[in-house]
Amino acid sequence: MVVRHAILIFPLLAALSTDAFAASLACLTCHPPHHVELGSCTGCHRGDGRSLRMEIAHRDLVPGNLARHRLPNDPAVARGTEWLKKAACRRCHTTNGTGNRLAGNLDRLSHRHPRTLLASIREPVAFMPDFRFDEPTAADLVNAILAGAAKQRGNAAEPPLVVRFSKGDDLRENIFVKRCGGCHRMLTTRLGGVGRGDVGPNLSGLLTKFYPANYGRGEPWTRDRLEKWLANPRQSRPLARMQPVKLEKKEFRGLLEMFAVR
C-alpha cells in the first residue's frame, strides 16, 4: 500500500521545484498532496518537511484553517475582512495599510505564528475589546490579517509605536478616568490605556472614521454629537441606559484631547 501510494503521488511531486520536492518528500509519505501549484507543504503549513518523526515534522505546524490566506480568493479571507469592518479593528490597528495607530500594526505580524494571532484574538489583552469570537470566526480574522500583511510586505518603515503601561493612581485626576472610566475604557495617543470599566463600550478611536457609526440612527460620532450625547443620551437614543454627564466647557475640551488620535 505504501509503495502504491508513492507511485500515485510521484507525478504530482514532479510538478514541484527541486527545493519544494525536498521540503515535502517526508510530508507526502503520510499526507496526500494538495495545491501543489503553491509550492512545498512547509511553505503554507511550516513544520519540518525533512523528518519522518511526527513530533519533529509537526513542530510549529500551521493547521489548514489558519493557512487559507495562501489560497487565491479564498472565502475565509473575505469573511475575515468583513469581520475586520464589523468589529472596527482599525479603530486601534492598522491592517492592509489602513487604520489608526493606537495599538500594534497588524501588517507587521506576518512572521508571527498564526496560532499566536488566534490566541490574541480569543484571549485579548486588557484594553482590547473581548468580542468573544468563536474559533472559526477568529480563524477567518487571522487569515484576513495575514493576507493584508502579505500585500503590505516591503512597504516603507513607519515611525516607532510608543507603548505605555497603566499608571494606576497617577491617572485619578484625568477627566476621562474621573467621569467616564467607571463604565468605559479606551486606548489614547497621549496616555495609552485609560479607564477600567466594561459595562459600556470600548471608546478607542471614537471620533475617527474607523469607529462604528452607531450614534443615533447609524451616524458617525463627531465632536458635536458627543457633546449632545453627554448632555442627554436619551435625546439621541430613547432607550439608552447611560445617565447624562454634565461637563464644564474646560472639562469637555480636556475630554476631546483624550479622544484625539495622531
C-alpha positions as CSV (number, residue, x, y, z in Angstrom):
1,M,0.0,0.0,0.0
2,V,2.8,2.4,0.9
3,V,4.6,1.6,-2.5
4,R,1.3,2.1,-4.4
5,H,0.7,5.4,-2.6
6,A,4.2,6.6,-3.5
7,I,3.7,5.7,-7.2
8,L,0.4,7.6,-7.3
9,I,1.9,10.8,-5.9
10,F,5.1,10.8,-8.0
11,P,3.5,12.7,-11.0
12,L,2.4,15.4,-8.6
13,L,5.8,15.7,-7.0
14,A,7.3,16.1,-10.4
15,A,5.4,19.4,-10.7
16,L,7.3,20.8,-7.7
17,S,10.6,22.5,-7.8
18,T,13.7,20.7,-6.5
19,D,13.6,22.7,-3.2
20,A,9.9,22.1,-2.8
21,F,10.3,18.4,-3.5
22,A,13.0,18.1,-0.8
23,A,10.9,20.0,1.7
24,S,7.8,18.0,1.0
25,L,9.0,14.4,0.5
26,A,8.6,13.3,4.1
27,C,5.2,15.0,4.4
28,L,3.8,13.1,1.5
29,T,4.6,9.7,3.0
30,C,1.6,10.4,5.3
31,H,-0.5,13.2,3.7
32,P,-2.0,13.3,0.2
33,P,-0.8,16.3,-1.8
34,H,-3.0,19.4,-2.5
35,H,-2.5,22.8,-4.0
36,V,0.9,21.7,-5.4
37,E,1.0,24.8,-7.5
38,L,1.7,26.9,-4.4
39,G,5.0,25.1,-3.7
40,S,6.1,23.0,-0.8
41,C,4.0,21.8,2.2
42,T,6.1,23.8,4.6
43,G,5.5,26.9,2.6
44,C,2.0,27.0,3.9
45,H,2.0,24.7,6.9
46,R,5.5,25.2,8.3
47,G,6.7,22.3,10.3
48,D,9.8,20.3,9.2
49,G,9.3,18.5,5.9
50,R,12.6,16.7,6.2
51,S,11.7,14.5,9.1
52,L,9.7,11.3,9.3
53,R,9.2,11.6,13.1
54,M,5.8,13.2,13.7
55,E,6.9,15.2,16.8
56,I,9.6,16.9,14.7
57,A,7.7,17.1,11.4
58,H,4.7,18.7,13.1
59,R,6.7,21.2,15.2
60,D,5.0,24.7,14.9
61,L,2.6,23.2,12.4
62,V,0.0,25.6,10.9
63,P,-3.4,23.9,10.6
64,G,-5.3,24.2,7.3
65,N,-7.9,26.6,8.7
66,L,-5.1,29.1,9.5
67,A,-3.4,28.8,6.1
68,R,-6.4,29.7,3.9
69,H,-4.8,33.2,3.2
70,R,-2.3,31.4,0.9
71,L,-5.1,30.3,-1.4
72,P,-6.2,32.8,-4.1
73,N,-9.6,34.3,-3.5
74,D,-10.4,32.0,-0.5
75,P,-13.7,32.8,1.2
76,A,-12.1,32.7,4.6
77,V,-10.2,35.9,3.8
78,A,-13.4,37.6,2.5
79,R,-15.3,36.6,5.7
80,G,-12.4,37.8,7.9
81,T,-12.2,41.1,6.0
82,E,-15.9,41.7,6.7
83,W,-15.4,41.0,10.4
84,L,-12.5,43.5,10.5
85,K,-15.0,46.1,9.5
86,K,-17.8,44.9,11.8
87,A,-15.6,44.7,14.8
88,A,-13.9,48.0,13.8
89,C,-10.5,46.6,14.4
90,R,-9.0,49.6,12.6
91,R,-10.1,51.9,15.3
92,C,-6.9,50.8,17.1
93,H,-4.9,48.8,14.5
94,T,-3.5,49.3,11.0
95,T,-4.3,46.3,8.8
96,N,-3.7,46.1,5.0
97,G,-2.3,49.6,5.1
98,T,-5.3,51.3,6.7
99,G,-6.2,52.2,10.3
100,N,-5.3,54.1,13.5
101,R,-2.0,53.6,15.3
102,L,-3.3,53.3,18.9
103,A,-2.1,49.7,19.0
104,G,0.2,47.4,17.1
105,N,0.4,47.5,13.3
106,L,-1.1,44.1,12.2
107,D,0.8,44.4,8.8
108,R,4.0,43.7,10.8
109,L,2.8,40.3,12.0
110,S,3.5,38.1,9.0
111,H,6.4,36.4,10.9
112,R,4.1,35.5,13.9
113,H,2.7,32.0,14.1
114,P,-1.0,32.1,13.1
115,R,-1.9,30.2,16.4
116,T,-0.4,33.1,18.3
117,L,-2.6,35.5,16.5
118,L,-5.6,33.3,17.0
119,A,-4.9,33.2,20.8
120,S,-4.6,37.0,20.9
121,I,-8.0,37.4,19.3
122,R,-9.7,34.9,21.5
123,E,-8.0,35.9,24.7
124,P,-7.5,39.7,24.3
125,V,-5.2,41.9,26.4
126,A,-6.5,44.5,28.9
127,F,-7.6,47.3,26.6
128,M,-8.7,45.3,23.6
129,P,-12.5,44.5,23.5
130,D,-13.4,40.9,24.2
131,F,-15.6,40.1,21.2
132,R,-16.0,36.5,22.3
133,F,-15.4,35.3,18.7
134,D,-15.8,31.6,18.2
135,E,-12.8,29.8,16.8
136,P,-14.0,29.7,13.1
137,T,-14.6,33.4,13.1
138,A,-11.3,34.1,14.8
139,A,-9.6,31.9,12.2
140,D,-11.2,33.9,9.4
141,L,-9.8,37.1,11.1
142,V,-6.3,35.6,11.2
143,N,-6.5,34.8,7.5
144,A,-7.6,38.3,6.7
145,I,-4.9,39.9,8.8
146,L,-2.1,37.7,7.2
147,A,-3.5,38.3,3.7
148,G,-3.3,42.1,4.3
149,A,0.2,41.7,5.8
150,A,1.4,39.9,2.7
151,K,0.2,42.7,0.5
152,Q,2.0,45.3,2.6
153,R,5.3,43.4,2.9
154,G,8.2,45.5,2.0
155,N,6.5,48.9,2.4
156,A,8.4,51.8,3.9
157,A,9.2,51.6,7.6
158,E,6.8,53.5,9.9
159,P,7.6,55.7,12.9
160,P,8.0,53.7,16.2
161,L,4.9,52.9,18.2
162,V,5.1,54.2,21.7
163,V,3.8,51.6,24.2
164,R,2.6,52.8,27.6
165,F,1.8,50.9,30.8
166,S,-1.0,51.5,33.2
167,K,-0.1,54.2,35.8
168,G,-2.9,53.5,38.3
169,D,-3.1,56.3,40.8
170,D,-1.3,58.7,38.5
171,L,-4.4,59.0,36.3
172,R,-7.0,59.5,39.1
173,E,-7.4,63.2,38.2
174,N,-7.7,62.5,34.4
175,I,-11.1,63.7,33.1
176,F,-11.8,60.5,31.3
177,V,-10.9,58.4,34.3
178,K,-13.0,60.5,36.6
179,R,-16.1,60.9,34.6
180,C,-16.1,58.0,32.1
181,G,-13.7,55.4,33.2
182,G,-16.0,53.6,35.7
183,C,-18.0,52.2,32.7
184,H,-15.7,52.6,29.8
185,R,-12.0,52.1,28.8
186,M,-10.0,53.1,25.7
187,L,-6.6,53.5,24.2
188,T,-5.3,57.0,23.7
189,T,-2.4,58.5,21.8
190,R,-1.2,60.6,24.8
191,L,-1.6,58.3,27.8
192,G,-2.1,54.8,26.5
193,G,-4.9,52.8,28.2
194,V,-7.3,54.7,30.4
195,G,-10.5,53.7,32.2
196,R,-11.3,50.4,33.9
197,G,-15.0,49.7,33.1
198,D,-16.5,47.1,30.8
199,V,-20.2,48.0,31.3
200,G,-20.1,50.4,28.4
201,P,-18.4,50.0,25.0
202,N,-14.7,50.5,24.4
203,L,-14.3,54.0,23.2
204,S,-10.9,53.7,21.5
205,G,-10.9,55.8,18.3
206,L,-14.4,57.1,18.9
207,L,-14.0,60.3,16.8
208,T,-12.2,58.7,13.9
209,K,-13.8,57.2,10.7
210,F,-12.9,53.7,11.9
211,Y,-15.2,53.7,14.9
212,P,-18.6,52.0,14.3
213,A,-21.2,54.5,13.1
214,N,-23.7,53.9,15.9
215,Y,-24.7,57.3,17.0
216,G,-28.5,57.9,16.8
217,R,-29.7,56.1,13.6
218,G,-26.3,54.9,12.4
219,E,-24.4,58.1,12.1
220,P,-20.6,58.5,12.8
221,W,-19.5,60.2,16.0
222,T,-18.4,63.8,15.9
223,R,-17.4,66.4,18.4
224,D,-20.9,68.0,18.4
225,R,-22.7,64.6,18.6
226,L,-20.6,63.6,21.5
227,E,-21.4,66.8,23.3
228,K,-25.1,66.3,22.7
229,W,-24.9,62.7,23.8
230,L,-23.3,63.5,27.1
231,A,-25.8,66.2,27.8
232,N,-28.7,63.8,27.4
233,P,-28.1,60.3,25.9
234,R,-31.9,59.6,25.7
235,Q,-32.4,62.5,23.4
236,S,-30.4,60.7,20.8
237,R,-31.3,57.1,21.8
238,P,-34.6,56.8,23.8
239,L,-33.7,53.5,25.5
240,A,-30.1,54.5,26.4
241,R,-29.1,53.3,29.9
242,M,-26.4,55.9,30.3
243,Q,-27.1,58.9,32.6
244,P,-26.4,62.5,31.5
245,V,-22.8,63.6,32.2
246,K,-22.6,67.3,32.9
247,L,-19.3,68.8,31.9
248,E,-17.9,72.3,32.1
249,K,-16.5,73.6,28.8
250,K,-13.0,73.2,30.0
251,E,-13.7,69.6,31.0
252,F,-15.2,68.8,27.6
253,R,-12.1,70.3,25.9
254,G,-9.9,68.1,28.0
255,L,-12.1,65.0,27.1
256,L,-11.7,65.9,23.4
257,E,-7.9,65.9,23.8
258,M,-8.1,62.4,25.2
259,F,-10.0,61.3,22.1
260,A,-7.6,62.9,19.7
261,V,-5.7,60.3,17.5
262,R,-2.4,61.4,15.9
